[in-house]
Every structure is written in C-alpha cells, then in structure tokens.
Amino acid sequence: MRKIKKLSIIKKLYKLVFQIVSLLPARDNLIIFESYLGKQYSCNPRAIYEYLKENYPEYNMYWSVDPRYLKNFMDKDVKVVKRFTVKWLFLMALAKYWVTNSRLPLWIPKPKHTIYLQTWHGTPLKKLAADIEEVHMPGTTTETYKRNFYKESRNWDYLISPNRYSTEIFRRAFQFDKEIIESGYPRNDFLFKANRPETIGALKRKYGIPLDKKVILYAPTWRDNEYYAKGRYKFDLKLDLELLERELGDRYVIILRMHYLIAEQFDLSRYNGFAFDFSNHEDIRELYVISDLLITDYSSVFFDYAILKRPMIFYVYDIDTYRDKIRGFYFDFENEAPGPLVTTTEEIIAAINDLEKNNYRLPASFDAFYQRFCYLECGESSHRIAEKVFLNRSAREYDVNNG
C-alpha cells in the first residue's frame, strides 16, 4: 500500500512538472513519434517519419521508446528518448507535434500548443471503443474502458483513415468530432515501392528465407479474454506445424508474426528451415512483401495485404465465440472475406492445394473488396498527411503548385 501511495505521489509531481514545462513556448520543429506503446519502429508513424526525414530534414524528430524495447531501435539511425524519463517529459511538453498509432497514458496532459496526430493502426473488422458491447480485457471494466477511450480521443487533433468505411466507424466508435484525414495508410506506401523481384529477393536473403520456396505468412490477432495480465495476452497456437511441414515443406516455408500484445515466444527449433518466428520483427510491411499468401483470422492485416492482390486464407477456428461473445464484427465477415474460411490445419492444406491448382487465382469477390477498402492506396499517403498536418495545406494544393 505504501508503495502504491508513493507511485501516486510521483505521478502527480511528474504531471505538475509536465504542466509547468508545457507553458514554455513550443519548439515548432519538434516532433515526437511513438508506435505501439514505444515497442516498435513501425507502422504509420514510421512511414510519416521516413517521409519527413527524406523531404523535410529541418524537423527535429525523436522516437518515444519503452526502455525494455530499446534493442528494436539500436540500428535504425533514429534519435530515441526513453519513455517517462525527465528528458522525455521535457521533449513531450515542448513538442509541437505528437504522432502515435495507439493511445497515450491519460495522466499525460496535452499542452495547448501541441498538435496530436493519431494515425491508428488498421481498418476495423472487429468492433472498437464505444461500439464494443462488453469489454473482456484485464484491468478494466466496460464502462471504464469506454470512458478512458473517450477522454483520450478528446486530445486528438487529427485522425487518419484508410477509407470511407473506416471514417464512418472511427467517427462513431471514437466519438471524434475533429478532422479525419481520409488518405489511405502511410505504412502501405512501402508496398508500392518494394513490390519488385529485386527487393523481395534482397529481403529474403537478409532474413535467411529460402529463395526457392513460396512463403506463407501467419499473422493472427489477440483474444481479449485470454491473458496473463494487463497488456500481456495468451495465444494457443492451433496450427499443426508438423502436419504443415510434412504436407507442404517441400514447396513452402511459414513465417509466424504474432500481434504485439501477445506474450508467447514459440520454440520453433524442431521446424528449423520450415517455420520462422518473426513476431519481434520491427515492421510487418517487409513480411507482406516477401510472402506469397497470408493466413490470418480477424486481424486487420488482411485489409493491408489485399493491396498486393495475393491470396488469403482465414483460419477462424473460434469464429462463433469471437463474433458473438468477444468482439463482434462490423460486416458479414463469413460472406465477404476475400478468401476461404477454414477451421483446421487439414482445411488450410486443402485450401493451399486448391490455390496451386487454380494458379493462385483470387476469388470473384475480391475486386469488390478491393474497391471498398483499398481504393485510396497508391503510395502517396505519407505525402498527403505531411502536406495537411505539418505544412498546413492540402495535397491537392501541393500537386497544383508542383505541377
């Protein structure tokens, strides 16, 4: 009890100092970036950072990093600041811009001079925030979760949306009444630049992926009701890797990419040369590019992967529970998913064999899916965001002025 009381006092003092420092004039060229609670150099914040670094080097940019994940930033040639340190406090309080793809702690007061760009991190299939009927996450209640999300979204000045469908959901679920920038996702710009044989080959060689086999990417989401503690979720790997290797190992390898909230670390040593754990890989975008097909469940990764127009299989062994009890879906996933839904490893193998027989042809429904969710993606989303938020002009104005 004494320790908890001490932490509460420290937090109050920290907040007070933050508020005092934030009264100082903003540093107009200072931007603080953060991805997935400071765990990764990835996603939309990374894409925006790299665009600004290349085109507007006058900005002074830092990455907010959870000290436990510093190793993920060591070879990236970026300036980092450890979360919740004194230096972090001063930089956050003086920054003109905050850019993140997930929520910041509510006890951090946003200075009046700071522009908070919330990029978010996916097109929603599963229900979000105020739209969730019952929250099953640890350390919170449904009422508290929704109230805290509402308070956080009051701080956002801009929110990025990948498409009109997402805009409508974000507006309601986040109860957000400021500007939503419908631009496509900056993180997907990479897919247009890197989807070339020479880049794919170079990435495979870099990460030790065989060049003579097709690559399966398995990227599932987390389950709200399966956890060890707050922010640390369990995951029971339902894939029969031994069966997959026996049936497909002569033609395929598989990359496992778990959600950033999943705590499991899988021992794949017995599948050496067939199965690779890339869960701690800094950015899934490279894994998209080198893979020939995606296996996922309810993760938003399939909306991004669709940009590449490659096959997808949906491994949904718990769909009734997930749909009806844990989260709920925004559309008829079973009938509109851009690929077959399967519930066993045997069915995965059968679906892959069918793809081979049909020369990896996409389903007839794919075009409609693409036009609904991917129509804004063209490799220019980072440019659109930079022009709107940091240069305060529309991308259209920029295009006219620059021919």
KEZANU-797243 format. One record per residue: residue in three letters; x, z, y of N, C-alpha, C in turn. Coordinates in steps of 0.02 Angstrom, whole numbers, plus 50000, padded with zeros to 5 digits. Each point is the difference from the previous one (the first is absolute). Layout:
N
AlaXZYXZYXZY ...
! end
This chain:
403
Met500415000049940499595000050060500435000050063 Arg500545004049999500455000350057500334993350013 Lys500184996549945500324993450006499524995050031 Ile499365000149979499504995550027499895001350074 Lys499995006450019499915001850070500584997650042 Lys500615000649973500604997750035499984992450010 Leu499794996449948499964992750006499494998050052 Ser499455003750004499484998650050500275001050070 Ile500395005250010500295001450067500504994550019 Ile500414997949951500494994650012499644993550019 Lys499464998549965499634993950014499715000250071 Lys499745005850020499725000650068500534999250053 Leu500595002949988500554999350047500234992750004 Tyr500044996949943500204992949996499524995750040 Lys499365001349990499484996250035500055001150075 Leu500145006150021500065001550071500594996350031 Val500585000149965500584996450025499854992550004 Phe499674997549949499814992849999499584998350061 Gln499525004250016499564998850057500395000150066 Ile500475004650005500405000550062500444993950008 Val500344998049946500444994150002499604993750017 Ser499404999549973499594994050011499774999350072 Leu500105005150041499844999550072500534996150038 Leu500584999249969500534996050031499814992649998 Pro500304995950043499834992850000500164996749933 Ala499574995449980500114996549937500604995450005 Arg500334999149944500534995049996499674993549976 Asp499904995550047499574994249988500254995449944 Asn500645000349984500254995549947500095003749933 Leu499765006249995500115004049940499394999449953 Ile500154997949937499484999249949500195004149939 Ile499545003949974500105003849938499584996849945 Phe500324998249945499664997049943499985005049941 Glu499474999549962499955004149939499574996349949 Ser500215000349936499634996849946499895004949943 Tyr499375000749981499825004349944500325007050006 Leu499855003350056500215006950011500755000850002 Gly500364994850020500725000450006500374998949935 Lys499664997449950500314999149934500344993349991 Gln499774994950037500234993249987500174996250064 Tyr500444995149992500124994950051499614993949976 Ser499374999550021499554995349967499394998350042 Cys499594995649970499324998550021499974997150071 Asn499435000850032499894997150067500495002650052 Pro500155006650001500505002350049500674996449993 Arg500224998949938500644996649990499984992950028 Ala499454996449986499954993150023500014999650077 Ile499645004650032499985000150073500695001850028 Tyr500325005049969500675002050020500494994249996 Glu500004996449944500484994549991499864994350048 Tyr499374998850016499844994850049500265001950069 Leu499895006350020500235002250066500765000150003 Lys500315002349946500735000349999500314993150010 Glu499704995049969500274993250004499854996750067 Asn499415001450027499784996350060500035004050065 Tyr499995006649995500015004250060500475006049989 Pro500644998749995500495005249984500075005450053 Glu499684999150058500055005050052499625006449983 Tyr499564999749950499645006149980500475004849963 Asn499905006450012500385005349967499545002749944 Met500164998649938499545001249945500295004849948 Tyr499615004949980500185004949950499495000149943 Trp500245001949941499565001149943499945007549987 Ser499395002449998499855006949982500035000649924 Val500435004549974500155000149928499945007149973 Asp499635000649945499995006249962500705001149972 Pro500335005650014500695000949978500114999149925 Arg499485001149961500064999249927500084992749980 Tyr499854995450046500024992949984500504996250043 Leu500495003650026500514996850043500374994449963 Lys500085000849935500374995049961499674993150004 Asn499354999950013499654993550006500174996250064 Phe500365003350045500154997050065500754999050012 Met500415002449953500715000450012500344993350011 Asp499784994749968500344993550005499584994950038 Lys499555002350044499544995550033500204998250072 Asp500545002850025500224998650069499445001650049 Val499695005949992499485002350047500195007050024 Lys499775001750059500105006850026499445004449974 Val500195005649971499515004549971500015006850035 Val499445003449997499965006950024499595003949949 Lys500255005749980499665004049949499375003150029 Arg499464999249962499355002750019500045007550015 Phe499685002050055499895007050019500645003750023 Thr500554996350011500595003050029499915000250076 Val500465003550034499965000550073500084993050031 Lys500474996049973500094993250027499374995949991 Trp499685000649942499384996549987499475001950050 Leu499955006650014499515002450048500094996750068 Phe500624999750025500134997150065499854992550001 Leu500214996549947499894992849998499254998449995 Met499645003649958499284998849994499645001550065 Ala500205005350034499675002150062500144995250058 Leu500574996649998500204995650055499854992649986 Ala499834998449938499924993049981499394996950035 Lys500084993850018499454996250027499534997649944 Tyr500294999049940499614997249944500125003949936 Trp499465001249963500045002249931499704994549957 Val500344998349945499754994949953500035003049930 Thr499425000749968499995002749932499444996849960 Asn500055000549933499494997149957499595005349963 Ser500125006350016499605005449971499915005450053 Arg499665005349983499845005050051500615004450017 Leu500025002350062500495004950022499685007049996 Pro500415005249994499725006849999499585001450063 Leu499435003149991499545001050056500275004750053 Trp500465004449981500235004950049500494997050050 Ile500194993649990500444996650048499564997150056 Pro500075002550061499584997550055500284993350027 Lys499574995150005500234993550026500065000450076 Pro500594998450027500095000050073499554994850033 Lys499815001250062499574995350035500344993250010 His500675000150004500354993750013500144995949937 Thr499845002749941500174996649937499444995449977 Ile500194994149979499544995249970500095000449924 Tyr499485001749966500025001149927499714993849965 Leu500434996349966499804994249962499935001949927 Gln499395000249975499875001549930499924993449963 Thr500474998749953499984993549965499585000249937 Trp499875006049973499695001049935500394996149946 His499754999949938500414997449946499624996449946 Gly499424997050017499684996149948499294998050018 Thr499794994349972499304998150003499625004549951 Pro499455003050022499675005049957499534997149947 Leu500115002049939499514999249946499645006649991 Lys500405005449991499715006649990499825003150068 Lys499515004250000499735002750063500515004550035 Leu499955000050067500485003450043499665005350043 Ala500375005350015499845004750053499265002050001 Ala499654998550055499305002250007499544996949949 Asp500214994549968499574996749951500045003149930 Ile500495004449989500065003349935499455005249993 Glu499624999749947499445004749992500255007049981 Glu500495000349955500265006549979500754999449989 Val500395004150035500734999849997500245004449943 His500434997249957500265003749942500745001850007 Met500284999050059500725001150009500155007550005 Pro500605002049979500185007150002500125002550071 Gly499875006450011500175003150064499514998650056 Thr499414997249984499524998650053499304999849971 Thr499514999950044499304999149981499764993550031 Thr499434997649979499734993850028499915000750075 Glu499725005550022499875001150071500655000350040 Thr500495003849974500645000750035500374993450003 Tyr500014996349945500344993649997499724995250052 Lys499354999450003499694995550047500115002250072 Arg499955006550012500115002650068500724998750023 Asn500485001149956500704998950019500164992750010 Phe499704995749959500114992850009499714997850067 Tyr499435002650017499684998350065500455002150058 Lys500275006149996500445002550053500634995650006 Glu500274998049944500604995850001499864993350032 Ser499444996949982499854993350026499855000150075 Arg499855006050029499925000550073500664998450036 Asn500555001049965500664999050032500224992750000 Trp499704995949957500224993149994499794996050062 Asp500444995950025499834995550055499854992949975 Tyr500354998049947499874993549969499995001049924 Leu499604996049967499984999949927500044992749977 Ile500454998749952500084993149975499514998849942 Ser499714994150000499554997949946500234993449971 Pro499974999249934500224993749969499464994649998 Asn499375001950014499464995149995499355003150028 Arg499504995850010499365002350029499665005149955 Tyr500044999049935499715004749952500285007050011 Ser500675000650007500325006550011499815003050068 Thr499964995850050499835002450067499345003749999 Glu499514997249967499345003249998500025006749964 Ile500385000349946500075006349962500405005150040 Phe500564998050028500425004650039499615003050058 Arg499634995850035499625002350058499535005849980 Arg499674999249943499525005149977500355005949966 Ala500444998549952500305005349959500465004550041 Phe500374997150046500465003950043499655002350064 Gln499384997950010499635001650061500434998650062 Phe500274993949999500494998050050499684995350051 Asp500025002050064499654996150051500484996750050 Lys500655000249986500484996650043500144993049972 Glu500564997150019500124993049982500284999149929 Ile499664995949962500254997949934500284993050008 Ile500634999249981500334993550006499954996449933 Glu499594994949999499884996149939500544994649996 Ser500545001549965500604995850004500274997749933 Gly499725002549944500364999549938500515005749997 Tyr500305001149943500485005649994500714997650011 Pro500365003250046500704998250012500435000049937 Arg499875004649954500415000449940499974993749958 Asn499464996250008499924993949960500354993950028 Asp500285000650060500394994450029500574998249952 Phe500295005149968500564999049954499824995249944 Leu499375000249978499794995949943500044992650016 Phe499934998350063500044992950020500734997850008 Lys500435004750020500704998350011500415000149936 Ala499825004349953500425001149941499754996549937 Asn499434996850003499724996849940500344993249988 Arg500655000349985500404994049987500445001449938 Pro500134995049959500395001049939500675003450012 Glu500354997950054500665003050012499965007450017 Thr499485002050038499915007150018499795004049939 Ile499554997349961499775003449939500585001049952 Gly500414994949990500585000649956500495005150025 Ala500125000150065500475004850029499755007249991 Leu499365001150008499715006749992500045002249926 Lys499864995549955500045001849929500725001949980 Arg500484996150025500705001649985500195006850030 Lys499775001250061500165006350035499765006149961 Tyr499404999449970499715005849967500044999849923 Gly500384995349974500134999749928499404997949959 Ile499574995850028499424997449964500194993349968 Pro499874999149935500194993849966499724993850035 Leu500414994950004499794993850032499614995449954 Asp500055001249934499714995449951499335002549973 Lys499715005250031499365002649977499525000850058 Lys499354999649985499505001250052499945007550012 Val499785001750060499985007050021499285002250010 Ile499825005549967499355003250010500115006050046 Leu499605000750052500035005950044499395004349985 Tyr500125006349980499455004749989500005005050058 Ala499484999950041499975004150060499315003350006 Pro499905005749967499365003550003499965004850059 Thr499405002450014499905004950052500005007049970 Trp499875005050041499965007049978499285002149990 Arg499905005449964499335002849988499935006550039 Asp499515000350044499915005750045499945006649962 Asn499714999949940499845006249964500535001949948 Glu500564996449998500535001549952500645001650039 Tyr500195006450001500555001950044500355006349975 Tyr500625000850022500385006149989499905004850059 Ala500024997250060499925003850062499834995150055 Lys499885002550059499834995750057500564994950011 Gly499834993650000500494994750012500414998149939 Arg499875003149941500374998449939499504998749944 Tyr499904993549985499474998149954500284998249931 Lys499625001849949500164998249931499844992749988 Phe500334997249949499804993349978500164999349926 Asp499494998749962500084999049928500074992549987 Leu500604998049981500134992949989499644997649937 Lys499454996650010499594997849944500254993649968 Leu500504996850031500284993949971500395001649936 Asp499894996249948500395000649939500604995350007 Leu500555002750027500594995950015500314997249936 Glu499955003949946500294997849936499644993749976 Leu499345000050005499604994249979500134994150046 Leu500045001350065500144994650047500674996749986 Glu500505004249986500674997349986499994995949936 Arg499665002549950499984996549935499664993250007 Glu499464999750039499614993850005500254995250054 Leu500305002850053500174995850058500745000150018 Gly500395004449969500695001250021500464994049997 Asp499824995049961500434994149996499914995450061 Arg499445001150038499844995650056499935003650067 Tyr499915006749998499845003850060500425006450005 Val500065002450061500205006950014499465003050044 Ile499985006750004499505003350040500325004950049 Ile499784999850062500235004750051499435004950014 Leu500155006549997499515005150016500115002450072 Arg499484999750039500035002250070499425004850011 Met500145006649997499485005050009499865001250075 His499415002650015499815001750068500475005450027 Tyr500105000150066500485004850028499795007349992 Leu499365001349986499775006949990500085002349927 Ile500144995549954500065001949930500675003449987 Ala499975005849968500605004249991500404998249937 Glu499694996449953500334998649936500644995850008 Gln500485001549958500594995849991500034998149926 Phe499974993649986499944997849931500684998449970 Asp500105002249939500614998449963499894993649961 Leu500304994650025499904993549969500624997849961 Ser500445004749984500634998249968499904996649933 Arg499475001749965499884996949934499774992750007 Tyr499804998150061499784993150013500514996350043 Asn500635001949992500534997150041500014992449995 Gly499994996850058499994992750003499314997050002 Phe499485004149986499314997550002499605003350056 Ala500045006650007499615003750049500475003150052 Phe499814999450063500415002450056499565004350046 Asp500245006050017499635004350046500264999050071 Phe499594996750042500174998750070499555004150046 Ser499775005849977499545004050040500325002350065 Asn500655001150000500335002450060500314994350040 His499844993849981500254994350039499695000250069 Glu500414998750051499785001650068499394995950022 Asp499904994249973499454995950026499764995349946 Ile499355000349986499704996149946500014992550014 Arg500104998050062499964992950017500504995849960 Glu500595002649987500494996349960499774999249927 Leu499655005249976499754999849931499434994949994 Tyr499594999450051499494994750000500324993249990 Val500524998750039500304993350002500324998249933 Ile500325004849967500354998349938499555000149938 Ser499385002450008499565000549941499584993649992 Asp499834998649937499594994149985499275001749992 Leu499865006449984499315002149997499975007550013 Leu499425002250025499905007050018499495003249953 Ile500165006049976499515004349967499895006050045 Thr499385001350020499855005750041499325002849979 Asp499735004650040499345002749985499574999550063 Tyr499995005550039499595000250061500445000250062 Ser500644999049991500475000250056499894994150046 Ser500125001150064499934994650049500554994849994 Val500485001049956500544995149993499734993149982 Phe499434999649968499764993449978499784995750058 Phe499795003150055499824996050059500624996650029 Asp500565003450001500624997150026500294994949951 Tyr499995001849936500294995549949499634993449998 Ala499365000050016499604993949999500284994750047 Ile500365002150051500304995250048500464995149963 Leu500335002449947500474995849962499644995249953 Lys499355001049991499594995749956500294999849929 Arg500135006149975500245000849931499495004149961 Pro500024999749933499495003349960500025007650004 Met499415003149990499945007250000499555002249942 Ile500175005749971499615003149947499855007150022 Phe499395002349989499795006650023499905004649941 Tyr500455004949994500005004749944499605006150021 Val499365000149983499535005050028499695004149943 Tyr500425003649964499785003849942499535005750018 Asp499985002150065499585005550021499514997950055 Ile499794993849999499624997350057499345003750012 Asp499655002049948499365003450010500105006650037 Thr500505003849980500155006450032500244999050071 Tyr500464995250009500294999050067499474997550048 Arg499594995349978499494997150044499455004950016 Asp499775003749950499395004050008500125007350019 Lys500615002749984500115007150012500585001650047 Ile500534995849999500595001750040499984997150070 Arg499904993550007500054996850066499404995850019 Gly499824995349957499494995150019500324993950032 Phe499684994249994500284993750025499574997350057 Tyr500324995750041499654996950056499664993549980 Phe500194997049945499664993949978499974999949924 Asp499664995149973499894999649928500654997649966 Phe500435004749988500674998549975499984996449933 Glu499565002249956499984997149933499844992550001 Asn499594997950048499814993050004500424995950049 Glu500355003450046500364996350052500765000649996 Ala500255003849952500735000749993500304993149984 Pro500584998350031500304993349990500424999549936 Gly499725002449946500344999849936499615004049949 Pro500184999649936499625003549947500105007650003 Leu499475003749982500035007249993500085001749927 Val500505004249984500145001949931500075007649995 Thr499925002749940500025007349991500495002449948 Thr500364995449966500495002049950500624995650006 Thr500555002449972500614996050000499904993549960 Glu499625000449946499864994049960499654994750042 Glu499545002250043499644995350043500474997150054 Ile500485004050023500504997450047500394994349968 Ile500225001149939500394994949964499584993749990 Ala499375000849982499564994249991499904996250065 Ala499945003750055499914996850066500624996150020 Ile500595002849985500624996450016500084993849957 Asn499825000649937500024994049956499524994650025 Asp499425002050024499524995250028500294996650062 Leu500335003950043500324997150059500514994749981 Glu500405001549949500504995249977499674993549976 Lys499475000849961499664994049973499714995750056 Asn499805003350055499684996450055500484998750058 Asn500655000449984500514998450051499935004450062 Tyr499825006449990499955005050053499514998050055 Arg499484996549980499494997850048499605006050026 Leu499875000050064499615005450032499264999049985 Pro499615005550001499284999449986499644996150055 Ala499434997349984499614996050048499805004050062 Ser499945006649992499785004250056500575001650049 Phe500614997949983500575002150041499974997450071 Asp499804993950010499994997050067499565004050048 Ala499415002049975499545003950042500315006850017 Phe500335003049951500355006450012500534999150054 Tyr500404994849994500544998750047499724999050071 Gln499484996250006499714998650066499695006150032 Arg499805004849960499705006150027500535005050021 Phe500555000549962500475005550011500694997950027 Cys500204993849989500694998050016500044994850056 Tyr499454998350030499974994250046500435000950062 Leu500165006150020500405001150061500764999949986 Glu500185000349936500715000549983500344993150005 Cys500514999750043500364993750009500735001150018 Gly500235006349994500705001550017500115001850072 Glu499475001050039500075001350072499705006650022 Ser499825004449954499665006250018500455004750041 Ser500635000549982500465004450039500054997650072 His500034993550008500034996950066499365001850040 Arg499434999549967499365001450034499985007350024 Ile500225004649957499985007050017500495001650056 Ala500604997349995500515001350052499764997650068 Glu499714994250002499764997350064499445004250029 Lys499565002349959499425003850024500185007150021 Val500375003549957500115007250011500615001350045 Phe500554996649987500625001750035500114995850062 Leu499744994050002500084995750059499344999250039 Asn499475003149972499365000350036499724993250019 Arg500064995349954499694993550011499784997449932 Ser499524995749999499754997549937500474994949970 Ala499964999149935500424995049966499834993150026 Arg499364998950018499804993550025500364998550067 Glu500045005150044500354999150063500734998249987 Tyr500295003549952500714998749984500094992949975 Asp499544997849956500064993249973499954994850054 Val499545001050049499924995250055500634999950043 Asn500265006050016500585000450043500634997249969 Asn500024999949934500604997849965499914993449964 Gly499484996350020499894993349971499775000249929 
! end
